[in-house]
């Protein structure tokens, strides 16, 4: 089960995520981030388990400029591997 704690000062939104994050939680996380703040932070210090869809979501968050902090080593490594696999699947532009 996922718990989302939100702190926002009008400029920075920080979401502290706790527990297990599954793909069906992504919409709730996106909704909680959608508050008009220019800087967003996802704090994963208390996240215990994720699935591949969540890893891909976290990668897309970083690509959008959202900070992913206090990420466990296993999640960070999984993100690195997913990025590498995604880069290998992209078509070459060497023509």
C-alpha positions in Angstrom: 0.0 0.0 0.0 1.3 3.5 -0.9 1.1 6.5 1.3 1.8 10.0 -0.1 2.7 12.9 2.2 2.8 16.2 0.4 4.6 19.4 1.4 4.3 22.5 -0.8 5.4 26.1 -0.3 4.0 27.4 -3.6 7.4 27.0 -5.3 8.5 23.5 -4.4 6.3 20.4 -4.0 7.9 17.5 -2.2 6.1 14.2 -2.1 7.3 11.7 0.4 6.3 8.2 -0.8 6.0 5.4 1.6 5.4 1.7 1.1 4.9 -0.3 -2.1 4.4 1.6 -5.4 2.7 -0.3 -8.2 1.7 0.9 -11.6 -1.9 1.6 -10.5 -0.4 4.3 -8.1 1.2 6.4 -10.8 -1.9 8.4 -11.6 -2.3 9.3 -7.9 1.3 10.4 -7.7 0.9 12.5 -10.9 -2.2 14.1 -9.5 -0.5 15.0 -6.2 2.3 16.7 -8.2 0.0 18.7 -10.4 -0.3 21.8 -8.2 1.4 24.5 -10.3 4.7 24.5 -8.4 7.8 24.9 -10.6 10.0 22.5 -8.7 9.0 19.0 -7.8 10.7 16.4 -5.7 9.9 12.7 -5.2 11.4 11.4 -1.9 11.6 7.6 -2.0 13.3 7.1 1.3 10.5 4.9 2.7 9.6 3.0 -0.5 9.9 -0.7 -0.1 9.0 -2.1 -3.5 8.3 -1.0 -7.1 7.4 -2.6 -10.4 8.8 -2.0 -13.8 6.1 0.5 -14.8 7.0 2.6 -11.7 10.7 2.4 -12.6 9.8 3.7 -16.1 7.6 6.4 -14.5 10.5 7.5 -12.3 12.7 7.8 -15.3 10.2 9.9 -17.1 9.9 12.1 -14.0 13.7 12.7 -14.1 13.5 13.4 -17.8 10.8 16.1 -17.0 13.1 17.7 -14.5 11.5 16.2 -11.4 14.0 15.3 -8.7 14.0 11.7 -7.5 15.8 11.7 -4.1 16.7 9.2 -1.4 16.1 6.4 -3.9 17.3 2.9 -2.7 20.2 1.5 -4.5 18.2 -1.3 -6.1 15.7 1.1 -7.6 18.4 3.4 -8.8 20.3 0.5 -10.5 17.0 -0.7 -12.1 16.5 2.8 -13.5 20.0 2.8 -14.9 19.4 -0.5 -16.6 16.0 0.5 -18.0 17.6 3.7 -19.4 20.3 1.6 -21.0 17.9 -0.9 -22.5 15.7 2.0 -23.8 18.7 3.6 -25.4 19.5 0.3 -27.2 16.0 0.1 -28.6 16.0 3.6 -30.0 16.6 3.8 -33.8 20.0 5.0 -34.8 20.2 8.5 -36.4 23.5 7.9 -38.1 22.1 8.0 -41.7 
